[in-house]
Amino acid sequence: MIAAQVLKAYLREQSLELDQTEVQVAAITLASVLMAQKPIPARDLFRFPVPVLGENGACSLVDELSDEPYDLSVWFGGDTDEARAALAELVALIDSTNRQIGADWLGIYVVRGEGESARLVKMAYHGRPSRAEFPLTEAFADVSNNSRVGLSGWGVVIEDVAEWRALGGSYYQCDPTVRSEVCLPVLDDTGRVLGIIDAEASERGFFDPARQAWLVALAVVLAKPLASLPFVEAE
């Protein structure tokens, strides 16, 4: 169970003026997903298609996929039952949340590495193929709100991507049809960034307060499963 004070603190720290009761109901619903016994999805949880990166990795060529899929098993020391079960939980949370909000894209990233080698690694997602890793460096944060949120621990709600970019907001375009986006940090109880969630839609202003409430609930509920992912030490 997610304590009400935890949700209240998250909303306050992220400067989000949302109905706390709505967030609490969403968090209870998502927490029950973690507690429920669930089948392991038949699809490959470890490998997913990724776009070919453009020059210097600055952008993705959305319609051109790499010959080799991204392989998450390297982070877990192989395609293990423990890792499969952990990834299945993340998929279940993605599916449950998106049944409520109907985003075109929704993904979960976790922080791996330290210093200049630190990065966000995509663990589970719904939607079109997209970049698998985002460097957690100041240089990349200048062009990526995902990296900026991962570095700062401060979320962003973008009602209009075109306006955000015109005003100088950092933005990494994986899909040119995206018009609105929400990116929120997943934090442990000390405030350390464990990862982020990212949601996108092709409609401007899509993420109204009701949808934001579900995304906040997802970010808070994810703290425990992200902290418990069975990573191997060697990277």
C-alpha positions as CSV (number, residue, x, y, z in Angstrom):
1,M,0.0,0.0,0.0
2,I,1.3,3.5,-1.0
3,A,0.9,5.8,2.0
4,A,-1.1,9.0,1.4
5,Q,1.8,11.1,2.7
6,V,4.1,9.6,0.1
7,L,1.7,10.7,-2.7
8,K,1.2,14.1,-1.2
9,A,5.0,14.6,-0.9
10,Y,5.5,13.6,-4.6
11,L,2.8,16.0,-5.8
12,R,4.3,18.8,-3.7
13,E,7.9,18.2,-4.8
14,Q,6.8,17.9,-8.5
15,S,4.6,21.0,-8.2
16,L,1.6,19.1,-9.6
17,E,-1.8,20.4,-8.5
18,L,-3.8,17.2,-8.8
19,D,-6.6,15.7,-6.8
20,Q,-4.9,13.5,-4.2
21,T,-7.8,11.2,-3.8
22,E,-7.7,10.4,-7.5
23,V,-4.0,9.7,-7.3
24,Q,-4.6,7.5,-4.3
25,V,-7.2,5.5,-6.0
26,A,-5.0,5.0,-9.0
27,A,-2.1,4.0,-6.8
28,I,-4.1,1.4,-5.0
29,T,-5.3,0.0,-8.3
30,L,-1.7,-0.3,-9.6
31,A,-0.4,-1.7,-6.4
32,S,-3.0,-4.4,-6.6
33,V,-1.6,-5.3,-10.1
34,L,1.8,-6.0,-8.4
35,M,0.2,-8.2,-5.8
36,A,-1.9,-10.3,-8.2
37,Q,-0.5,-13.5,-9.6
38,K,-0.1,-13.0,-13.3
39,P,1.0,-15.1,-16.3
40,I,4.3,-14.4,-18.0
41,P,3.6,-12.8,-21.4
42,A,4.4,-15.1,-24.3
43,R,6.2,-12.4,-26.2
44,D,9.9,-11.8,-25.8
45,L,10.3,-9.4,-22.9
46,F,14.1,-9.0,-23.3
47,R,14.4,-8.0,-27.0
48,F,12.6,-5.2,-28.8
49,P,13.1,-3.4,-32.1
50,V,14.9,0.0,-32.1
51,P,15.2,2.7,-34.8
52,V,18.5,3.3,-36.5
53,L,20.1,6.3,-34.8
54,G,20.9,9.4,-36.9
55,E,24.2,11.2,-37.1
56,N,26.0,11.3,-33.7
57,G,22.9,9.6,-32.2
58,A,21.2,13.0,-32.2
59,C,17.9,11.6,-33.6
60,S,16.2,8.4,-34.6
61,L,15.2,7.4,-38.1
62,V,11.8,6.3,-37.1
63,D,10.9,4.3,-40.2
64,E,14.2,2.5,-40.4
65,L,14.8,-0.2,-37.8
66,S,18.1,-1.6,-36.8
67,D,18.9,-5.1,-38.0
68,E,19.6,-6.2,-34.4
69,P,17.0,-5.7,-31.6
70,Y,18.0,-4.2,-28.3
71,D,18.7,-7.0,-25.8
72,L,17.9,-6.3,-22.1
73,S,19.3,-9.7,-21.0
74,V,22.8,-8.2,-20.8
75,W,21.7,-6.2,-17.8
76,F,20.4,-9.3,-16.0
77,G,23.2,-11.8,-16.7
78,G,21.0,-13.6,-19.2
79,D,17.4,-14.4,-20.0
80,T,16.6,-15.6,-16.4
81,D,13.3,-16.6,-14.8
82,E,13.8,-13.9,-12.1
83,A,14.4,-11.2,-14.7
84,R,11.5,-12.4,-16.8
85,A,9.1,-12.2,-13.8
86,A,10.4,-8.7,-13.0
87,L,9.9,-7.5,-16.5
88,A,6.4,-9.1,-16.6
89,E,5.5,-6.9,-13.6
90,L,6.6,-3.8,-15.5
91,V,4.6,-4.8,-18.6
92,A,1.5,-5.4,-16.4
93,L,1.8,-1.9,-14.9
94,I,2.2,-0.4,-18.4
95,D,-0.9,-2.2,-19.6
96,S,-3.0,-1.4,-16.6
97,T,-2.1,2.3,-16.7
98,N,-2.6,2.7,-20.4
99,R,-6.0,1.1,-20.2
100,Q,-6.9,4.1,-18.1
101,I,-5.2,6.9,-20.0
102,G,-5.0,5.7,-23.7
103,A,-1.6,7.2,-24.5
104,D,-0.1,6.5,-27.9
105,W,3.2,5.7,-26.2
106,L,4.1,4.8,-22.6
107,G,7.4,3.6,-21.3
108,I,9.5,2.8,-18.2
109,Y,13.2,3.5,-18.0
110,V,15.7,2.7,-15.3
111,V,19.0,4.4,-14.4
112,R,22.1,2.3,-15.1
113,G,25.7,3.2,-14.6
114,E,27.4,6.2,-13.0
115,G,29.0,9.4,-14.0
116,E,29.6,9.9,-17.7
117,S,28.5,6.3,-18.4
118,A,25.1,6.7,-16.7
119,R,22.1,6.2,-18.9
120,L,18.4,5.6,-18.9
121,V,17.6,2.1,-20.2
122,K,14.1,1.3,-21.5
123,M,12.7,-1.7,-19.6
124,A,9.1,-1.9,-21.0
125,Y,6.9,0.1,-23.2
126,H,3.7,0.4,-25.3
127,G,3.8,2.0,-28.7
128,R,6.1,2.4,-31.7
129,P,9.8,1.4,-31.6
130,S,12.0,4.1,-30.0
131,R,15.4,4.7,-28.7
132,A,16.5,2.2,-26.0
133,E,19.0,4.3,-24.1
134,F,19.3,8.0,-23.2
135,P,22.7,9.3,-21.9
136,L,22.4,10.9,-18.5
137,T,24.8,13.8,-19.2
138,E,24.3,17.5,-19.2
139,A,25.2,17.7,-22.9
140,F,22.4,15.2,-23.8
141,A,20.0,16.8,-21.4
142,D,20.2,19.9,-23.5
143,V,18.4,18.0,-26.3
144,S,16.3,15.5,-24.3
145,N,13.7,16.1,-21.7
146,N,14.0,12.4,-20.7
147,S,17.6,12.9,-19.8
148,R,16.9,16.2,-18.1
149,V,14.2,14.6,-15.9
150,G,16.6,11.7,-15.2
151,L,19.3,14.1,-14.1
152,S,17.3,16.6,-12.2
153,G,14.5,14.5,-10.6
154,W,12.0,17.1,-11.8
155,G,9.1,16.1,-14.1
156,V,7.7,17.9,-17.1
157,V,4.2,18.2,-18.5
158,I,4.3,19.4,-22.1
159,E,0.9,20.4,-23.4
160,D,2.2,21.4,-26.8
161,V,5.5,20.0,-28.1
162,A,5.8,22.6,-30.8
163,E,5.4,25.4,-28.4
164,W,7.7,23.8,-25.9
165,R,10.5,23.5,-28.5
166,A,9.9,27.1,-29.7
167,L,10.5,28.3,-26.2
168,G,13.8,26.4,-26.0
169,G,12.7,23.4,-24.0
170,S,14.9,20.3,-24.4
171,Y,13.2,17.7,-26.6
172,Y,14.4,14.5,-28.3
173,Q,12.1,13.7,-31.2
174,C,11.6,9.9,-31.7
175,D,8.2,10.3,-33.3
176,P,7.2,13.4,-35.3
177,T,3.5,12.8,-34.6
178,V,3.9,13.5,-30.9
179,R,2.0,16.6,-29.8
180,S,2.0,16.3,-26.0
181,E,4.0,14.5,-23.4
182,V,4.5,13.8,-19.7
183,C,7.8,12.7,-18.2
184,L,8.1,12.0,-14.5
185,P,10.9,10.7,-12.3
186,V,10.7,7.5,-10.2
187,L,12.3,8.3,-6.9
188,D,13.4,6.2,-3.9
189,D,12.6,7.3,-0.3
190,T,15.8,9.4,-0.2
191,G,14.9,11.3,-3.4
192,R,17.4,9.5,-5.6
193,V,16.2,9.0,-9.2
194,L,15.7,5.3,-10.0
195,G,14.3,5.9,-13.4
196,I,11.6,7.7,-15.3
197,I,8.2,7.2,-17.0
198,D,7.4,8.8,-20.3
199,A,4.0,9.2,-21.9
200,E,3.2,10.6,-25.3
201,A,0.2,11.4,-27.4
202,S,-0.6,12.7,-30.9
203,E,-3.1,15.2,-29.5
204,R,-2.2,18.5,-28.0
205,G,-3.2,18.9,-24.3
206,F,-4.0,15.2,-24.1
207,F,-2.7,14.7,-20.6
208,D,-5.5,16.3,-18.5
209,P,-5.4,16.1,-14.7
210,A,-7.2,12.7,-14.6
211,R,-4.6,11.2,-16.9
212,Q,-1.8,12.9,-15.0
213,A,-3.1,11.3,-11.8
214,W,-2.6,7.8,-13.2
215,L,0.9,8.7,-14.3
216,V,1.9,10.1,-10.9
217,A,0.5,6.9,-9.4
218,L,2.5,4.8,-11.8
219,A,5.7,6.7,-11.0
220,V,5.2,6.3,-7.2
221,V,4.2,2.6,-7.4
222,L,7.2,1.8,-9.6
223,A,9.7,2.8,-6.9
224,K,9.8,-0.7,-5.3
225,P,9.9,-2.8,-8.5
226,L,12.6,-0.7,-10.1
227,A,14.7,-0.8,-6.9
228,S,14.3,-4.6,-6.9
229,L,15.2,-5.4,-10.5
230,P,17.7,-8.3,-10.5
231,F,20.6,-6.6,-12.3
232,V,24.0,-8.2,-12.4
233,E,26.9,-6.1,-11.0
234,A,29.0,-6.1,-14.2
235,E,27.8,-3.7,-16.9
